[in-house]
Amino acid sequence: MDSSLIHRFVDVNGVRLHIAEQGQGPLVLLLHGWPESWYSWRHQFAPLVAAGYRVVAPDQRGYARSEQPPDVTSYTLLHLVGDMIALIEELGEEQAVVVGHDWGAPVAWTAAMLRPDKVRAVAGLSVPPILPGGMIPPSITRTQYGEGFYQIYFQQPGVVDAELAKDIPDSFRRILVGASGDNPRNRQPGPLVVPEGLGLLDTMPQSPALPAWLTEEDIQAYAEDFALHGEQAFTGAFNWYRNIERNNELLAPFRGRGIDVPALYMVGDRDMVTALRAPGGSAVPLSEAAPQLHGPVVLSGCGHWTQQERPAEVNAALLDFLARIDGSAPR
C-alpha cells in the first residue's frame, strides 16, 4: 500500500474507530462490508486522490482495528449511521459523498435517506437501497429461505462467531474465494443456505488456488486485524446481522421516504445478492427509492467483492459519477 496513507484513531458517537485517509479536497467516505475492513478499498485510494478528493475509509464499529462494543444492541443502523455523520464532522467537513459495499451500502443508503444535509451523494455496491430498514427482516427471510438461510444462521450468538475465529486466515480464504465471481458455483448465483448439521465454512470448500485479484498478503492483512479481537474476532461483525429485525422496527417512521441526493448502484452479475428477492415482488424499484439514480452498473463475471474483483471498472464508474455531480472532478 502507498506509504502516504495515514492511519489513525478517532472517537465518534461514543466509539473509537480506526481510519485510513489520504488526499485533499471534497470528502469521499468508503464504507466496507462483511467481513472486511478499510483494506477492501485499497485499490480505490490512488485514483480518487489523483482526481482531487480526500478519501477516508474507516473500520466500522466492531470490525478489525476499531472498537467492538459488547452490547449486541449497539450495532443498529442508527448507531452505524450516527458513526458516519459524527465522522464527517470530526474530519472537519460539512458534507461527504458516501460509498458503501455490502453492509456498508445499507449504512450509506440510510445515511443519505436520513441526512441529505450531510450526504451530498451516495453510491452502493452489491446491496441496493432496501428502505427504510436496510435489509429484509429475518421474520420474512426465514419464511422465504428457511432456517439455513445465512442471515438466519448468523442470529445464533456465539455459534458462527466461534466457527470463523478458529482459523481466521482459513475463514477469510474460504469466504473471499467462495463468494467471488471466480467460483464456478456462482455462475448462476443463488441464496446462501447452510444445510442442517453443517457450518458456514462447509458451504465454501478450500480452493486449491487464489483468484488473480486476491493474494496471500491480502488474506493476512484482514486476518491480522481481526485477530486483535481474539475469540471475538467476528462477533462485532455478526452483531450487525443480529439487529436486522430491530432496524426495521426503529426505522418504521421513515417508511415511504426515499433518497433525495444523486445516487449510483453497482453490482456483479455473479453476486449472490442478485438472487435475493423481496416477498411478493414488494421491493421498491431503484428509480423510485433513489430518483436521481445513475446506473445501475452491472459488472459481467463479477461476484460479491465488487471493488476488489473489478477495481478498474469500479474506479471508472465512481470517477464518472463524481465528475457528473461535481460538474468536473476537482484537481
C-alpha positions in Angstrom: 0.0 0.0 0.0 1.0 3.6 -0.6 3.1 4.8 2.4 1.4 8.2 2.2 -1.8 6.7 3.6 -2.4 8.0 7.1 -3.7 5.6 9.8 -5.1 7.0 13.0 -7.9 6.6 15.5 -10.9 8.9 16.1 -13.6 9.0 18.8 -17.0 9.4 17.3 -20.5 8.7 18.6 -19.2 7.0 21.7 -16.9 4.6 19.8 -13.2 4.6 18.8 -12.7 4.0 15.1 -9.6 3.3 13.1 -9.5 5.2 9.8 -7.2 5.2 6.8 -7.1 8.5 4.9 -5.3 10.2 2.0 -5.6 13.2 -0.2 -7.1 16.7 -0.1 -10.4 18.0 -1.5 -14.1 17.1 -1.2 -14.5 14.2 1.2 -15.4 10.7 0.0 -16.1 8.1 2.7 -15.6 4.5 1.8 -17.6 2.0 3.9 -16.6 -1.7 3.9 -18.9 -4.6 4.3 -18.9 -8.0 6.0 -16.4 -9.4 6.9 -13.9 -6.8 5.7 -12.2 -3.6 6.7 -10.8 -0.4 5.3 -8.4 -2.7 3.3 -11.2 -3.7 0.9 -10.8 -0.2 -0.6 -7.0 -0.5 -1.2 -7.5 -0.1 -5.0 -9.7 3.0 -4.8 -7.5 5.4 -2.8 -5.0 6.3 -5.5 -7.4 7.0 -8.4 -9.8 9.1 -6.2 -6.9 11.0 -4.6 -5.5 11.7 -8.1 -8.9 13.1 -9.1 -8.7 15.6 -6.3 -10.6 14.0 -3.4 -10.0 13.5 0.3 -10.5 9.7 0.8 -11.3 8.2 4.2 -12.0 4.5 4.8 -12.9 3.6 8.4 -13.0 0.2 10.0 -16.6 0.4 11.1 -17.6 -0.4 14.7 -17.0 -4.0 15.7 -14.5 -4.6 12.8 -10.8 -5.0 12.6 -8.9 -2.3 14.4 -11.9 -0.4 15.6 -13.7 -0.8 19.0 -16.1 -3.6 19.5 -18.9 -2.6 21.9 -20.1 -5.6 23.9 -23.8 -5.0 23.7 -25.4 -6.5 20.7 -28.0 -3.7 20.6 -25.1 -1.2 19.9 -25.0 -2.2 16.3 -28.3 -0.9 14.8 -28.3 1.1 11.6 -29.0 4.2 13.7 -25.7 3.6 15.6 -23.8 2.9 12.3 -25.2 6.0 10.5 -24.5 8.0 13.6 -20.9 7.0 13.5 -20.6 8.2 9.9 -22.3 11.5 10.5 -20.1 12.1 13.5 -17.0 11.1 11.5 -17.8 13.7 8.8 -17.9 16.3 11.5 -14.8 15.0 13.3 -12.9 15.3 10.0 -13.9 19.0 9.9 -16.2 18.6 6.9 -19.7 19.8 6.2 -20.6 17.0 3.7 -19.3 13.9 2.1 -20.0 11.5 -0.8 -20.6 8.2 0.9 -19.8 4.9 -0.9 -20.7 1.6 0.7 -20.2 -2.1 -0.2 -22.2 -5.0 1.2 -23.2 -4.0 4.7 -21.6 -0.6 4.1 -24.2 0.0 1.4 -27.2 0.0 3.8 -25.3 2.3 6.0 -24.6 4.6 3.1 -28.2 4.4 1.7 -29.7 5.0 5.2 -27.3 7.9 5.9 -28.4 9.5 2.6 -32.1 9.0 3.4 -31.9 10.4 6.9 -29.2 13.1 6.5 -29.2 14.5 3.0 -27.7 17.7 4.5 -24.6 15.7 5.3 -24.5 13.2 2.5 -24.4 15.1 -0.8 -24.3 11.9 -3.0 -24.3 8.2 -2.3 -23.1 5.0 -4.0 -23.9 1.5 -3.1 -22.1 -1.6 -4.3 -23.7 -5.1 -4.2 -26.7 -4.2 -1.9 -29.4 -2.0 -3.4 -31.4 0.5 -1.3 -33.9 -1.5 0.7 -35.7 1.3 2.6 -36.1 2.1 5.3 -34.6 -0.8 7.3 -31.6 -1.7 5.1 -32.4 -5.4 4.7 -35.4 -7.6 4.7 -36.0 -8.7 8.3 -35.5 -12.4 9.5 -39.2 -12.7 10.2 -39.7 -12.6 6.4 -36.5 -14.2 5.1 -37.0 -17.2 7.4 -40.2 -18.0 5.6 -38.7 -17.4 2.2 -35.4 -19.3 2.5 -35.7 -21.5 5.7 -33.7 -21.7 8.9 -30.5 -22.4 7.0 -30.5 -19.0 5.2 -27.2 -17.4 6.2 -28.8 -14.3 7.8 -30.9 -16.6 10.0 -27.9 -18.8 10.7 -26.0 -15.8 11.9 -28.6 -14.9 14.5 -27.3 -17.7 16.9 -25.0 -15.9 19.4 -21.5 -17.4 19.5 -22.0 -20.3 17.0 -20.8 -18.9 13.7 -18.5 -16.5 15.7 -16.5 -19.4 17.1 -16.5 -21.2 13.7 -14.8 -18.4 11.9 -12.5 -17.4 14.8 -11.0 -21.0 15.0 -8.7 -20.3 12.0 -9.0 -16.7 10.9 -6.8 -16.9 7.7 -8.6 -20.0 6.5 -12.0 -18.4 7.1 -11.1 -15.4 5.0 -9.6 -17.5 2.3 -12.8 -19.6 2.0 -15.2 -16.7 2.3 -13.4 -14.4 -0.2 -13.0 -17.1 -2.8 -16.4 -18.7 -2.1 -18.4 -15.5 -2.9 -16.3 -14.4 -5.8 -17.1 -14.4 -9.4 -14.3 -16.9 -10.0 -16.1 -19.6 -8.0 -17.8 -21.8 -10.7 -20.8 -22.2 -8.3 -21.6 -18.5 -8.7 -22.1 -18.5 -12.5 -25.8 -18.8 -11.6 -26.0 -17.2 -8.2 -28.5 -18.3 -5.6 -29.3 -17.6 -1.9 -26.6 -18.9 0.5 -28.1 -21.6 2.7 -26.3 -23.5 5.4 -27.5 -27.2 5.4 -28.6 -28.5 8.8 -25.7 -30.0 10.7 -23.1 -28.1 8.8 -21.4 -24.7 9.3 -21.0 -21.7 7.1 -17.5 -22.7 6.0 -18.7 -26.1 5.0 -20.5 -24.4 2.1 -17.2 -22.8 1.0 -14.7 -25.6 0.4 -11.0 -24.8 0.4 -9.8 -23.6 -3.0 -6.5 -25.0 -4.4 -5.6 -21.6 -5.8 -6.5 -18.0 -5.3 -8.1 -15.9 -8.0 -5.9 -13.3 -9.6 -7.4 -10.4 -7.7 -6.6 -12.0 -4.2 -3.2 -12.7 -2.7 -2.0 -14.4 0.5 -0.8 -11.0 1.6 -4.4 -9.7 1.3 -5.7 -12.5 3.4 -3.1 -11.9 6.0 -3.9 -8.2 6.2 -7.5 -9.0 7.0 -6.6 -11.8 9.4 -4.1 -9.8 11.4 -6.6 -7.0 12.1 -9.5 -9.3 13.0 -7.2 -11.3 15.3 -6.9 -8.3 17.5 -10.3 -9.2 19.0 -9.2 -12.8 19.8 -12.1 -15.2 20.2 -14.5 -12.4 19.5 -12.8 -11.7 16.1 -16.0 -11.8 14.2 -18.6 -11.1 16.9 -18.9 -7.4 16.3 -19.4 -8.1 12.6 -22.1 -10.7 13.2 -23.9 -8.3 15.6 -24.8 -6.2 12.6 -26.9 -9.1 11.3 -28.4 -9.6 14.8 -30.0 -6.1 14.5 -31.8 -6.5 11.1 -35.2 -7.0 12.7 -34.6 -4.2 15.2 -33.5 -1.9 12.3 -36.8 -2.4 10.6 -38.7 -1.5 13.8 -36.6 1.5 14.6 -36.8 2.9 11.1 -40.5 2.3 10.6 -41.3 6.0 10.9 -39.4 6.6 7.7 -41.3 4.1 5.6 -42.1 5.7 2.3 -39.1 8.1 2.4 -36.7 7.9 -0.4 -33.2 9.1 -1.2 -33.1 12.7 -2.5 -29.5 13.0 -3.4 -27.6 11.8 -6.6 -27.0 8.0 -6.3 -25.1 5.2 -8.0 -25.6 1.5 -7.8 -23.1 -1.2 -8.9 -23.4 -5.0 -8.7 -21.7 -8.0 -10.2 -23.9 -10.3 -12.2 -22.5 -13.3 -10.2 -23.2 -11.7 -6.8 -25.5 -13.8 -4.6 -27.4 -10.6 -3.7 -28.8 -10.6 -7.3 -30.7 -13.8 -6.5 -32.4 -12.4 -3.4 -35.9 -11.1 -4.0 -38.4 -9.2 -1.8 -41.5 -11.2 -0.9 -44.3 -11.0 -3.4 -42.3 -8.6 -5.6 -42.8 -5.9 -3.0 -39.3 -4.3 -3.4 -39.4 -0.6 -4.3 -37.9 0.0 -7.8 -34.5 1.5 -7.7 -35.7 4.6 -9.6 -38.4 5.1 -7.0 -36.1 4.6 -4.0 -33.5 6.9 -5.5 -35.0 9.2 -8.2 -31.6 10.7 -9.0 -30.0 7.3 -9.7 -27.1 6.8 -12.1 -27.0 3.3 -13.4 -27.3 0.6 -12.3 -23.9 -0.5 -13.4 -23.7 -4.3 -13.8 -20.2 -5.9 -13.9 -20.0 -9.0 -16.0 -18.4 -12.0 -14.4 -18.0 -10.2 -11.0 -19.0 -11.8 -7.8 -19.7 -10.2 -4.4 -16.4 -8.4 -3.7 -17.1 -5.7 -6.3 -14.3 -3.2 -5.7 -11.7 -5.9 -5.2 -12.6 -8.1 -8.1 -13.1 -5.3 -10.6 -11.1 -2.3 -9.3 -10.6 -0.6 -12.7 -14.3 -0.8 -13.6 -15.4 0.3 -10.2 -13.0 3.2 -10.1 -14.0 4.3 -13.6 -17.7 4.3 -12.6 -17.0 6.1 -9.3 -14.9 8.8 -11.1 -17.6 9.3 -13.7 -20.3 9.6 -11.0 -18.2 12.1 -9.1 -17.5 14.1 -12.2 -21.2 14.2 -13.0 -22.2 15.5 -9.6 -19.3 18.0 -9.4 -19.6 19.2 -13.0 -16.0 18.0 -13.4 -13.7 16.3 -10.9 -11.7 18.9 -8.9 -7.9 19.0 -9.3 
